[in-house]
Amino acid sequence: MTTVSTATRPAPGPHPDDLAELLQRHARVRAAMAGDGLDLLIAFAPGWRRENVRYFTDAGLTGAASLVLFPAVGEVSAYSTRRSDLPELTRPGWVDHAALLDVRDPAALTTALRDLRPRRVGVAHGELLPVVLSDALRAALPGAEIVSATSLMDRVRLVKSDWELARMRRSATVCAAGWDAFVDALEPGLPEYRIVAEVEAAIKRLGAEDNFMLIASGKDEVRGMTAPTPRVLEAGDMVRTELTPQMDGYWLQICRSAVVGEPSDGQRRSFDLFNESVEAGMSAVRPGVTAHDVAKAQNDVFRRHGYGEYCTSQYTRVRGHGHGLHLDETPIIEGNETELPENAVFIIHPNTYTPLAGYHVLGDPVRVTKDGCEVLIDTERKLFHSTRGVAA
């Protein structure tokens, strides 16, 4: 007989502010489920894509896999492959009970599925389910229709509540502190990994749970960013970064470039081009605008100045992307007709290579407002530079 570890929700439940958020989320998800005819939504989370499980639980998890069963009516249950996640899942008071998920013998999960007896089931991130769990799911629900609910959850999470925006504004404060630490570290002879270490120390002191960060240093030969390397900075280098801390589950990004020493004419001209592109993207934002529209507004600046070829996939990936419980959501690219509603949050960043100064990084996260957008960070948009250790 299989012994299953479980945890139940402790009294007194969520804080009143959290309870209002929880009820709002449940109403949004159940309205979306009704529109798709779903009796049950299963949110699956491998270790690198936990956003949907966190949306239902407000729990930071460490297990290799977790999931939530969210029925159209009834109690919400959660499962994790790591035993220590169980009290974390129930502590916020957002789920009714939690159980250990043994992928070799998922009895707790399959028993709960059989008890629910759904006719139509949506699985968010079902495309990432391990075969053993996919087979167990189908065996437990032989008569049910199983469909993808990944796009359903993407739509639900796209609009941020005031509760979520408050958390994202805390992330914005950490973004600013991280960038300050980045600029303060710059000097000739410093390896890239030391810059990242200084940033990590600064933001972790402020409570950052995680940080996704890319960096590149050099001159006009730089074509993109990577994880930090042992390369040491030289006078005249432009140092680029995407800095993306996570606070309370929510990610926010700042994109900036700085010069070691006084900027060259090409570096200044490059900044002016990218800043004009960022401002054009922001000017395009309003409720109902598409990701395509925002990307096209940015790209048109490059085309107007004769750099249109650098808007292609040969040189760049996206012109921004959504933010929230995942760090890289809705892509801001030409051809993506996803509508951006009021209170959607995304970064506008026309990061790409041009021959002016090599790869350039510049961008700010924004919230869609009823008549435009709100920039969520206070860091000035300029070409930063540091003269520490640079010979006059």
MOMORA-V906521 format. One record per helix or strand. SS is the DSSP state (H for helix, E for strand). FROM is the first residue (numbers start at 1). LEN is the number of residues. If there is no record, write none. Layout:
ss from len
SS FROM LEN
SS FROM LEN
This chain:
ss from len
E 6 3
H 16 21
E 40 7
H 51 7
E 65 7
E 76 5
H 85 7
E 97 4
H 107 10
E 120 5
H 126 3
H 131 10
E 145 4
H 150 9
H 162 24
E 191 1
H 192 14
E 210 9
E 226 1
E 232 1
E 238 10
E 250 11
H 265 20
E 289 2
H 291 14
H 308 4
E 320 3
E 331 1
E 339 2
E 345 5
E 352 3
E 358 3
E 363 7
E 372 4
E 384 3
